[in-house]
Each structure stands twice: as structure tokens, then as C-alpha cells.
Amino acid sequence: TFRDSDDRYIIILSDGMGTGNRAAIDSAMTTELFSTLVRSGLGFSSALSIVNSALLIKSSDESLATLDVVCIDLYTGKTDFMKAGAATTFIRHKDSVAQYEQASLPLGILRDIDFPCATANLTKGDIVLVVSDGIQGDCNNWIQHELRSWDISRPPEELAKFILNSSCERKIGKRLDDMTAIAVYVE
């Protein structure tokens, strides 16, 4: 996450496809390269194309990674949600929880790729929760329930840790996947 020179708060989450070191390298390369390009002033679509090309030529083996980007305008609250093969993002507004999910392919598969995008206007007290597919699993109902009842006076780091720990508890005895949760409150 970072704040750019246009007073936008940007969240970037990538999940390398597969397991182990290769998946970790692919996701780290994706987030680092994408954030470097955006920080240097490149637009999201152009940065996406460059990162996709880098994954395509990285090695003779497949290199695939999801990319989830949330861009919050800190003046207006206008928020763009962009996904390339990424898991559901959750937005709590007052007592309701909305989900943003977009059918799209991860990076590193096709030469031409676009960034499906949705926009929402966030207001004070809203929560954005970005998760990897290892958190999400087969069912989102429990995440929605936890977000509806979450006390916003507690720090966002606690929410992210709570979601992570709850997901781990739900998967006892099952094969675990990489798990990442990022929570942001709008003030």
C-alpha cells in the first residue's frame, strides 16, 4: 500500500499461482514492478501491460500471478477496483457488505490483457477488505458476517489478522493456500 503524489491511496495484492518459491517470486515481482511503475507516473493499464509482458518472458516455465488493485481518491472517496484473476474484495458501508468480483484471467497467460474495473464512492466509516483466494475459500458468507459486526474503533490491522486467523481455523485438516488480508478504513 502507498499514497501517491495525486493523493490517492493505492492497495496492491498479488498471489502467485501454484505453491512454494516460484509462486512467491512471481507475486513479489508483480507487486514490486507494478507499484514502481505506478509510482513513477505510469497509468494502471500501461503498468498492467508491462507486468504481464514481464511474466510472459520471465522463464520458459509458466509464470502466473493475480493482481488486485484498489485506488482510493483521498479527496473525493471515489474508489476504483481493478482485478486480473484476483479474489473477491469486500466493502462494508454502514450495515451492508458488498462484494466486488470480476471474472478475469491472471497475468502471464495472454499477450493482451485488460483490467476490469468497477467504481464506488466510499464515505467515512466504510471498510475495504482485500483478500487472496486462500482466505476466501469456497464461501464468503462468514466474511460478510464478520465485516457487518466488526467494531470500527478497533484498528484495521486487527481486522486483517482476525480474518486471517478465522480462515486458518476454518481450514483445519485441509490443505492451506497462501493467505493475505488487507483492511483499510475510510476516515
N, C-alpha and C positions, 0 to 999 in steps of 0.2 A: 504494500500500500504506500502511496505517496501523494503529496499535494503538489500540483504542477504550477507553472508560472501564470496560468489563467485562472487561478483559484478554483480548481477542480480537484476533488478527492478521488483518486483512482485506486481501485482494488483489482488485483490481477491474481488469478489462481489457475495453475496448470497441473494436470495429472498425466504423467507418462503412462502410456498403455503397456500393460504387462506388469512384471514384478522385478524387484531387485535393482541392481546398479544401473542397468540400461534405462529403465523407466525413470529412475531418479535423475539421471543425467539429462534425458530428454525434457523432463518437466523443468528442471533448473535452467537449461539452455533457453527454453521457450520463455519463461518469465523474465530472465535477465535480458535477453535480446529484445523482447517486446518492450519492456519498461525503459531500456536505454534508448530505443528508437522514439518512443513517445515523449520521453523527457527532452530529447533533442529537438522536438517540434514536429515530428512526422505525425500525420493523421493515423487514426486507428486502422483504417482499411489498408493503407500503404504498409504500415508496420506488420499487419497480419500477413500480407503477401510475402514480405521479406522473410519472416519467421517460417512460413510454410515452405518457401524455397530452400531455406537452410536445412529444414528437417528432411526434405526430399533428397538433397545431395549429401547429407551428413555421412552416410555409410551405405554399403551395398545391402545391408540388412534394413528392414523396415524401422523407421523411427517415427513414432506416432505420439501425439500429445493433445490433450484437450486444452482449450483456452477459454476462460471465463473472465470477462471484464465488466466492471461496474464503474461508471463515471458520474460522479455527483457534482453538479454545479453548486458551489458553496454560497452563491448569492441568491439563486432562484429556487433551488431544490430540484430542478429538472434533472432527472437521472436516466442515463442510458444503460441498458443491459445488453451485452453482446456475448454471444456464445458460439464456440466451434467445438461441437461434440461434448459440451460440458453438462454437468448435472443441474438439477433444479436449484433456482435461487428463491429464497423466501423473503417476503416483505410484510412486516406487521404494521398495519395502520389502525390505530385505536384498538378495537376489539376483533378485527378481522385479519386474516392472514391470506395473502395472495401468493401464488406461485408463478414463477416465470420459467418455462422450459421451452426449448426450441429443438426440434429435430434437425440436427446438422452433423456433419462429419468432423472428426478431429483433424488436426493439422498433419501433414506428411503423407496424405493419401493421393490427393488430386493436385494437379498443377494450378488450376484456377479454383479459388475458394472465396466465399464471401462471408460476411459477418452478419448473420441475422440479428436484428436489433429491435428492442422494444423500449418505450419511454414511459416513465411515470413521474409524477410530481410529488416529491416527498415533503413532509412537514415535520415540525418539531414533535418529537416523541416516537417517530417511526423507527423501525429496526430493519436492517438489511442483514440477512444471513446467507453467506455464500458457502457452499459445501462441495466436497468432492463426492464422487459416486460411492466411495467406501463408507461414507456417513449415511448417505441416503438409503442404500439397500433397496428392498422391494416395496417399502411402504413409507409414505410421507406423513401419514396421519399423526403419528406421535410427535413429529417435529412441529407440525401446526399447533397441536395441543400445547406443547411446551412454550412455544412463542406467544400464544394467546395469554398464557398465565404468567409469563415472565415479568418480574418486578424490575422496571427500567431504572430504579435507583441503584441497582447493582451494576458494576462495571461490565462493559461488553466482553472483556476478556473472560469473565466468569461464565457468561452465556456460551461462548465458544467452547470453553473447557467442559461445561456441563453437557452440551450437545455431543461432544467427542466421547466423554465418559459414558453417557447414556447409550450411544451407539455401540460402544465396546461391550457393555453389559448385555445388550440385545443379541450380540453375536457370539456369546459364549458357546464353545463347542463347534463353531463354524469357522471356515477359512476367512481370515481377515484380509482386507484390502487396505491400501494406503488411505488414511483418513485425515482430512483437513477441514476446519471450520473457521470462518472469519465472520465476526459480528461487528456491525457498525451501528451506532445510534445517531440519529439526526437531532441536533440541538439548535 
